[in-house]
Every structure is written in C-alpha cells, then in structure tokens.
Amino acid sequence: MNAGNNGHCPVDHWWDHSHYQSGSGIYWFVDSYGEIIDGTFYRYGQAWLKWCLTCKGAFVNAGRGVCPNNGDGHTPSAETYLLEATYTSVNWRYAHQTGWRLCNKCHGLFFIDNGVDRTHCPAGDHHEELWSNGQPIQCLPRYGPPPSR
C-alpha cells in the first residue's frame, strides 16, 4: 500500500507513514535520451535508473530489487534515467549533491552522509553500499530546480 505521494518510508514506527519532505531538496534526473544544451546533444552518465511507481524511489535497473511496498520488488517506470556518478561523465553545469550511493541489497538510491547506521533498507537492517574497483560508487543526482524548457 502506498502511503502517499512521497513514497512509503521503510523505517519501523508505530504508524505507517510517507517519506518526510522536511530537510530534503529537489533532485532530478535526465531521461536516457540525454539533453540538448545550447544546441548540442549530450548524454551524461549511464542509463541505469528506474523510478518505482509503488514506493516512489529511484533504483538501479538490475532486476526488481526490494520495495518496501511490494513483495514482488520495485514496480519500474517505463522511462529509464541517466545516473551521473564519479565513474561516469558528469555535467558540471548543474549543481549536484554528493553523499548518494546505490544499495547492493535493495538496489535503491540512498543518502549516506548522515551515517550508514541511520539508513533503513527494505531488505533488512541498513543499506549496503555497492562498490566497484575497490571504491563505493558515488552517485551525483542533480540538485535544485531543473531548467525551464
């Protein structure tokens, strides 16, 4: 059951609730087709992300992962989004927020800068960072309002 437009929070409480918006910002991704900037086509990042229609979270398109609202896993959006990360090309024209990682257990995108022990993975316990070449994959979602079209 979806607890609201912000998606269901997997934190165990006495009550069922959505993710809170307080303290959060505006994050945005570019669809897998890329973008046109000043008349030139660019495709920054890798086409890895889907949007879960059930929990309203971003997840890596590598199977359905674990969704807090759906025992069968995330319900993928039709669109695929580009994920900018430290190992991909990044469009530095826009602000990005560091501190985001991919979870090896639930396949979701999560914020780690408050400490991994403060994260709550729907697959159980805390999120587990996805690593590549001996380093955690640092995801860089764009931060702030998207440009007007």
C-alpha positions as CSV (number, residue, x, y, z in Angstrom):
1,M,0.0,0.0,0.0
2,N,1.4,3.4,-1.0
3,A,1.3,5.8,2.0
4,G,1.4,8.9,-0.1
5,N,3.0,10.8,-3.0
6,N,6.4,10.8,-1.2
7,G,6.5,7.0,-1.1
8,H,6.5,4.7,1.8
9,C,9.2,5.0,4.4
10,P,10.7,1.6,5.4
11,V,11.6,2.8,8.9
12,D,9.7,0.8,11.5
13,H,7.4,3.0,13.6
14,W,4.1,2.6,15.5
15,W,2.5,4.1,12.4
16,D,2.7,3.8,8.7
17,H,4.0,6.9,7.0
18,S,5.4,8.5,3.9
19,H,8.9,9.9,3.5
20,Y,9.1,13.3,5.1
21,Q,9.8,16.3,2.9
22,S,11.3,18.5,5.6
23,G,15.1,18.7,5.3
24,S,15.0,17.4,1.7
25,G,15.7,19.1,-1.5
26,I,14.7,19.0,-5.2
27,Y,16.6,16.2,-7.1
28,W,16.2,15.4,-10.8
29,F,17.5,13.1,-13.4
30,V,17.6,13.2,-17.2
31,D,15.9,10.6,-19.2
32,S,18.0,8.1,-21.2
33,Y,17.8,10.1,-24.4
34,G,20.1,12.8,-23.0
35,E,19.7,16.5,-23.2
36,I,20.3,19.4,-25.6
37,I,22.3,22.2,-24.2
38,D,23.0,25.3,-26.3
39,G,22.0,23.4,-29.4
40,T,24.4,20.4,-28.7
41,F,23.2,17.0,-27.7
42,Y,24.8,15.5,-24.5
43,R,24.4,12.2,-22.7
44,Y,26.0,12.4,-19.3
45,G,26.0,9.3,-17.0
46,Q,24.8,5.8,-17.6
47,A,21.2,4.7,-18.3
48,W,20.8,2.8,-15.0
49,L,17.9,4.2,-13.0
50,K,14.2,3.5,-13.0
51,W,11.6,5.1,-10.8
52,C,9.5,2.8,-8.6
53,L,5.8,3.5,-9.2
54,T,5.0,1.9,-5.8
55,C,7.5,3.4,-3.3
56,K,8.4,6.5,-5.4
57,G,12.1,5.8,-5.1
58,A,14.9,5.6,-7.6
59,F,16.5,2.2,-8.1
60,V,19.1,0.5,-10.3
61,N,17.6,-1.3,-13.2
62,A,19.2,-4.6,-12.4
63,G,16.2,-6.7,-11.5
64,R,13.4,-5.5,-9.4
65,G,15.3,-5.2,-6.1
66,V,13.4,-5.0,-2.8
67,C,10.5,-2.5,-2.5
68,P,9.0,-1.6,1.0
69,N,5.5,-1.6,-0.5
70,N,5.6,-4.6,-2.9
71,G,6.7,-8.1,-2.0
72,D,7.5,-8.7,-5.7
73,G,10.1,-5.9,-5.9
74,H,10.1,-2.4,-7.3
75,T,7.5,-1.5,-10.0
76,P,9.6,0.0,-12.7
77,S,8.6,3.1,-14.6
78,A,8.6,2.9,-18.4
79,E,11.3,5.6,-18.5
80,T,15.0,4.9,-17.8
81,Y,17.1,7.7,-16.4
82,L,20.7,8.6,-16.6
83,L,22.7,8.3,-13.4
84,E,25.7,10.6,-13.1
85,A,28.4,9.2,-10.8
86,T,32.1,9.5,-10.1
87,Y,32.9,6.9,-12.7
88,T,30.8,8.4,-15.5
89,S,30.7,11.7,-17.3
90,V,29.1,14.4,-15.2
91,N,27.6,17.7,-16.5
92,W,29.1,20.2,-14.0
93,R,26.9,23.0,-15.5
94,Y,24.3,22.0,-12.9
95,A,24.7,21.6,-9.1
96,H,24.9,18.0,-7.8
97,Q,24.7,16.6,-4.3
98,T,27.3,14.2,-3.1
99,G,26.6,11.6,-0.5
100,W,24.3,9.3,-2.5
101,R,25.0,5.6,-3.0
102,L,23.4,2.6,-4.6
103,C,22.4,-0.3,-2.2
104,N,23.7,-3.7,-3.1
105,K,20.7,-5.4,-1.3
106,C,17.6,-3.4,-2.4
107,H,19.0,-1.7,-5.5
108,G,17.8,1.6,-4.3
109,L,19.4,5.0,-4.3
110,F,20.1,6.2,-0.7
111,F,21.8,9.1,1.2
112,I,24.7,8.1,3.3
113,D,26.2,11.3,4.6
114,N,24.2,11.1,7.9
115,G,25.8,7.7,8.5
116,V,25.0,4.2,7.2
117,D,23.8,3.2,10.6
118,R,21.0,5.8,10.2
119,T,19.8,4.3,6.9
120,H,16.9,1.7,6.7
121,C,17.0,-0.8,3.9
122,P,13.7,-2.6,3.0
123,A,15.8,-5.7,2.5
124,G,16.6,-5.6,6.2
125,D,18.9,-3.7,8.6
126,H,21.0,-0.9,6.9
127,H,21.7,-0.2,3.3
128,E,24.9,-1.8,1.9
129,E,27.0,0.3,-0.5
130,L,27.6,-1.0,-4.0
131,W,31.4,-1.0,-4.7
132,S,33.3,-1.1,-7.9
133,N,37.1,-1.3,-8.3
134,G,37.6,-1.2,-4.5
135,Q,35.6,2.0,-4.0
136,P,32.0,2.8,-3.3
137,I,30.0,4.1,-6.3
138,Q,29.3,7.8,-5.5
139,C,26.1,8.9,-7.2
140,L,25.6,12.5,-8.0
141,P,21.9,13.4,-8.5
142,R,21.3,16.9,-9.8
143,Y,20.2,19.3,-7.1
144,G,17.9,22.3,-7.3
145,P,15.2,23.2,-9.7
146,P,15.6,21.8,-13.2
147,P,16.0,24.3,-16.0
148,S,12.8,25.6,-17.7
149,R,12.1,24.4,-21.2
